[in-house]
Amino acid sequence: MVQAYCVKCRAKKEMKDAKNITMKNGKPATQGVCPSCGTKMFRIGKS
């Protein structure tokens, strides 16, 4: 699993439903959901 920072919980957590995406500028990123609060989580870079 991929770890990312949750802005709402203010902590690093394991991402739920993580999927690899490509941003508008062509860079890779990972997007998912926080398991605790359900907020969208985002991590830039290859994973």
Secondary structure, DSSP 8 states (H G I E B T S, - for coil): --EEEETTTTEEEE-EEEEEEE-TTS-EEEEEE-TTT--EEEEES--
